[in-house]
Amino acid sequence: MDILNLNHTCSEINLPLCKVLKDTPCGYTGRSLPVFGTNLNTFFTIIILLAAMFCTFRMIKGANKKYSAVGRKEMVTFFYMYLATISLETVLVSGVLKKNVLVYLTSLQLSFANSTVFCLFIGGLTSTSLVDIGLLKSILIVRVVTFVYFVTSIVVIYMFLMAKNSFIICFFTFILNLGLAFLYLILQVLKLIRLDAEVWAYGTLIISALFFMSGILPLFFGSEYIALLSDRYLDGLFFFHLFIFCGIIMIHKYWLSVCENEAECISLIVKGEIKNV
């Protein structure tokens, strides 16, 4: 029950939502270090988040250059959602904000995090030749549905953060996202089977899943040992973002490994006839 009400998680890792939901601070937070006269909490977590932001910009730039790749715009949208999530996370974990604005920015950040996972799932569903027929565009579906989900997330998360209902927040930000990630994994395996993909595509998909699973572990245990071994220069939040970011990179590599193969299987409607390219 401590897991569902986030008591255990907030005792292990200093998530921004814990500052809103719980009055007891996490005992395994990374050291504060002075930067230009301002003390920044979890300094090395901020460094890894800044590095993730830079690399995400690079991945967006690279994806935009692949003009003919299937699912290019869906993947770019996914990267932008992730970029917004970690940008807000950087501000929230720094400790420079006043408490009266935390609930608003935390609601926004969690909504972006939810929408990032949802965007990945919907993009995996729609970025096929079966959707891009006539005026029905995959990217339009992804953006509209993701926007609706984002707005819904803001309303729900803000309401239950204000009510300090940890159970609903846990379900909406952890359990639901895990379910969507699992469904995405299953759908991609089915797609690889349909495309008769090479073993490398399966490998990158499995490695990305392993990284995401590794990122979940600091939410439940290990923060005490991380703090002891690193003399509190690092904390569980650092490794949470490190592994999640590695998972994002592997999803990018997975997409690169399948988009060329998938492009060979696109069906086009030409004068009422379906032809394969």
Long-range contacts (C-beta under 8 A, 24 or more apart in sequence): 3-170, 3-220, 4-166, 4-167, 4-170, 4-171, 5-166, 5-167, 5-170, 6-166, 6-169, 6-170, 7-166, 8-220, 9-170, 9-219, 9-220, 12-218, 12-219, 12-220, 12-221, 12-222, 12-223, 12-224, 12-236, 13-218, 13-219, 13-223, 13-235, 13-236, 13-237, 13-240, 14-41, 14-42, 14-93, 14-235, 14-236, 14-237, 15-237, 16-89, 16-92, 16-93, 16-102, 16-105, 16-106, 16-109, 17-106, 17-110, 17-161, 17-169, 17-173, 19-99, 19-102, 19-106, 20-102, 20-103, 20-106, 20-161, 20-164, 21-161, 21-164, 21-166, 21-169, 26-223, 28-223, 28-224, 28-226, 28-227, 28-232, 28-235, 28-236, 29-232, 29-235, 29-237, 30-227, 30-232, 30-233, 30-234, 30-235, 30-237, 30-238, 31-232, 31-233, 32-95, 38-96, 39-95, 40-94, 40-95, 40-96, 41-93, 41-94, 41-95, 42-93, 42-94, 42-95, 42-235, 42-237, 42-238, 43-233, 44-233, 44-234, 44-238, 45-93, 45-234, 45-235, 45-237, 45-238, 45-241, 46-90, 46-93, 46-94, 48-238, 48-241, 48-242, 48-245, 49-86, 49-89, 49-90, 49-93, 49-241, 50-90, 51-245, 52-86, 52-241, 52-245, 52-248, 53-83, 53-86, 53-87, 53-90, 55-245, 55-249, 56-82, 56-83, 56-86, 56-248, 57-83, 59-249, 59-252, 63-252, 63-255, 66-259, 68-263, 69-259, 69-260, 69-263, 70-127, 70-128, 70-129, 70-259, 70-262, 70-263, 70-266, 71-123, 71-127, 71-138, 71-255, 71-259, 71-262, 72-259, 73-138, 73-139, 73-142, 74-119, 74-123, 74-126, 74-127, 74-138, 74-139, 74-142, 75-123, 75-252, 75-255, 77-119, 77-123, 77-139, 77-142, 77-143, 77-146, 78-116, 78-119, 78-120, 78-123, 79-248, 79-252, 81-112, 81-115, 81-116, 81-119, 81-146, 82-116, 82-248, 84-112, 85-109, 85-112, 85-113, 85-116, 86-241, 86-245, 88-112, 89-241, 93-237, 103-158, 103-161, 103-162, 104-158, 106-157, 106-161, 107-154, 107-157, 107-158, 107-161, 108-154, 110-153, 110-157, 110-169, 110-173, 111-150, 111-153, 111-154, 111-157, 112-150, 113-173, 113-177, 114-149, 114-150, 114-153, 114-157, 114-172, 114-173, 114-176, 114-177, 115-146, 115-149, 115-150, 115-153, 117-177, 117-180, 117-181, 118-145, 118-146, 118-149, 118-180, 119-146, 120-180, 120-181, 120-184, 120-251, 121-180, 121-181, 121-183, 121-184, 121-187, 122-146, 124-184, 124-187, 124-188, 124-191, 125-187, 129-265, 129-266, 129-267, 129-268, 133-269, 134-269, 174-219, 178-216, 181-212, 185-209, 188-254, 191-258, 192-258, 195-258, 195-261, 195-262, 195-265, 197-257, 197-258, 197-261, 198-257, 198-261, 200-257, 201-254, 201-257, 201-258, 201-261, 204-250, 204-253, 204-254, 204-257, 205-250, 205-254, 207-250, 208-247, 208-250, 208-251, 208-253, 208-254, 209-247, 211-243, 211-244, 211-246, 211-247, 211-250, 212-243, 212-244, 212-247, 214-239, 214-243, 215-239, 215-240, 215-241, 215-242, 215-243, 215-244, 215-246, 215-247
